[in-house]
Structure formats: C-alpha cells, structure tokens
C-alpha cells in the first residue's frame, strides 16, 4: 500500500483535536443539565448564575468544572454538603462521548455540525423526559429546524415528506390504539411530535428500523425504570431519542435490519 504523507498528517491532526472535542462535549453536557432544569422551572436560559438547588447559594466557577468539580467535591455541595446526583456527570459524559463519536466518524464537516446539534438536543430531551415525563415544544422546534436544514442540504425533500406523513399516521395510530385498549394515554403528544420529526430526518425507508430499535431501547428503559422502583409507566422519549441518534448516525444499521427482514 503506497504511503500517503497527507493522510498521515490528517490522521495526526485528527487525534490532536480529539481531546478538545471531548472537552467541548463535557462543557455542552454541563450546559445541557442547566438548560434542562431551566426549561422545566421556567427560569432564564442564559445570563443567570448557577445555584445549588438545595441551599440556593451561587456556585463559583471552580464549582462548575465538568466532571472534575463533582469528583473533587465527592458529589457534595461545597456550601451545604447536600448530595449532588450522579445524573449530572452522566449527562456530561454522554454528551462528550457523542461529540467524540461524531468527530471520529465525520471529521469537521456539515454532517458533523448538524449532528452535534442533534446529539445535544436529544440528550436534553432525554434528561427532561426522565425527570418530568415531558418533551418541551421548544426543543421539538429546534430539532425540527435541524431536520429541515438536513433535508434541504441533502435534497431529500420528497423522502422527508413521506417520512413525516408515515410517522404521523403511525404516531396517532399508536396513541389512539393504546387509548382504546387501556383507556388512558400511553403515548403522549410529545412522543407523537417527536415521531414526525424523526420521520423528516429518516424518511420512510428507515422508519420501521427506527421503531424497531426504539422498541428495544424502550424495553431496556422500562426494565431499568421498574427495577429502580419508579413504577410501571416510564417515559418513552429516551428510547425514541436513542433510536433516532442510532439510525441517523449509523445508517448502515438500517440496511442490516432490512437484510435480516428479507431473509
């Protein structure tokens, strides 16, 4: 195999940038935690100081270093010693891992930029849905904007419209079907809206694999939810979000699904 100096230099540069991408992911993960809390509480999204949710004291910059502050303070508030949930560093690590994966796969590109936004929004959606069992319209609209930009850039308008129509029929069918069977809502309108946006992103061809993997993630989420003593009803948004990220960033898995199905 011929030696390519250019490709070697690019590979070196890629791994030099990698730690910075990971750190940026940690920072965005930390911001995502704050954004999730403020979207639910109705507080200002920016230009407001972070405070301890227990004692209300304003946190200093050294209290807000992603991962480091949580570990250094032994998961405790520096002022009142209240326990800080491990959910916060988990969000930071998830965001950093997603950013790193996207950079390794796409490099600095348009797809990388779009999928960074998608990954960030999906993690915030997962966070809020786990805590409050809702998916705010603000995040849905932001995700819709990215879906439209994505469809416009790749010229997939017809597939996007087909996907949206199919997802809408599927979402409302499931919602009404569950309501008819169980006499109460099992699939919220937030989930139906998310399904339609996923249809715009994925088109009709990937919609069935998306639902299949969402079902698998839903079984895992529901099992963990039950084991943690949170009750039998669990938020389905995290499963939908994880499935969308998988099908969108690893499109090969949809082809693999159809190959298995055709057998």
Long-range contacts (C-beta under 8 A, 24 or more apart in sequence): 14-103, 14-104, 14-107, 17-103, 18-100, 18-103, 18-104, 21-99, 21-100, 21-103, 22-96, 22-99, 22-100, 23-96, 24-96, 24-99, 25-92, 25-95, 25-96, 25-97, 25-98, 25-99, 25-100, 26-66, 26-67, 26-92, 26-93, 26-95, 26-96, 27-66, 28-95, 28-99, 28-120, 29-66, 29-91, 29-92, 29-93, 29-94, 29-95, 29-96, 29-123, 30-64, 30-66, 30-88, 30-91, 30-92, 32-91, 32-95, 32-120, 32-123, 32-124, 32-127, 33-87, 33-88, 33-91, 33-92, 33-127, 35-124, 36-124, 36-127, 36-128, 36-131, 39-124, 39-128, 39-136, 39-138, 39-139, 40-128, 40-131, 40-132, 40-134, 40-136, 52-77, 52-79, 52-80, 52-82, 54-80, 54-82, 55-79, 55-80, 55-82, 66-92, 66-96, 67-92, 67-93, 87-127, 91-123, 91-127, 94-123, 95-119, 95-120, 95-123, 98-123, 98-245, 101-249, 102-249, 105-249, 110-153, 114-146, 114-149, 114-150, 114-153, 115-248, 115-249, 117-142, 117-146, 118-143, 118-146, 118-201, 118-244, 118-245, 118-248, 119-245, 121-146, 122-241, 122-242, 122-244, 122-245, 123-241, 125-194, 125-237, 125-238, 125-241, 126-237, 126-238, 126-241, 126-242, 129-190, 129-235, 129-237, 129-238, 129-241, 130-235, 130-238, 133-188, 133-235, 134-188, 134-190, 135-188, 135-190, 135-191, 135-193, 135-194, 135-237, 136-190, 137-190, 137-193, 140-190, 140-193, 140-194, 140-197, 143-194, 143-197, 144-197, 144-200, 147-197, 147-200, 147-201, 148-200, 150-201, 151-200, 151-201, 156-203, 159-203, 159-204, 159-205, 160-199, 160-200, 160-201, 160-203, 162-199, 162-203, 162-204, 163-198, 163-199, 163-200, 163-201, 163-202, 163-203, 163-204, 163-206, 163-207, 164-196, 164-199, 164-200, 165-199, 166-199, 166-204, 166-207, 167-195, 167-196, 167-198, 167-199, 167-200, 167-207, 168-192, 168-195, 168-196, 168-199, 170-195, 170-207, 170-211, 171-195, 171-196, 186-233, 187-236, 188-236, 190-237, 191-236, 191-237, 191-240, 194-237, 194-240, 194-241, 194-244, 195-240, 198-240, 198-243, 198-244, 201-244, 201-248, 202-244, 202-247, 202-248, 205-254, 206-247, 206-251, 206-254, 208-257, 209-247, 209-253, 209-254, 209-257, 209-258, 210-243, 210-244, 210-247, 210-254, 211-243, 212-257, 213-242, 213-243, 213-246, 213-247, 213-253, 214-239, 214-240, 214-242, 214-243, 215-239, 217-242, 217-243
